[in-house]
Amino acid sequence: MIDAGLDQPEAQDDCPLATFYTPKDVHDLLKGFNINSLSQDHIFPYIVSKYKNYEYELQPWFKAMPPKTFKVLEKRLGWHLLIIAAPIL
């Protein structure tokens, strides 16, 4: 969503850059490393205006969504790319 210009990386403007990487980009970036795991995770489910005031109210569609469905979405659409790698010796 960030890469398409449809969302921003933080709850406020002018925060540090968020960079979009594909799995291929990661493999290219980490040449010289064995990638042991690569997965996506984390969707921010809260209403941003309330979150800024420390109110943790879920967006209506996330509130109505079964937890298992939300987890599946996080694994497919999550904002964080989690990588475990070790140097090739």
Buried (B, 14 or more C-beta within 10 A) or exposed (E): EEEEEEEBBEEEEEEEEEEEBEEEEBBEEBEEBEEEEBEBEEBBBBBEEEBEEEEEBBBEEBEEBEEEEBBEBBEEEBBEBEBEBEEEE
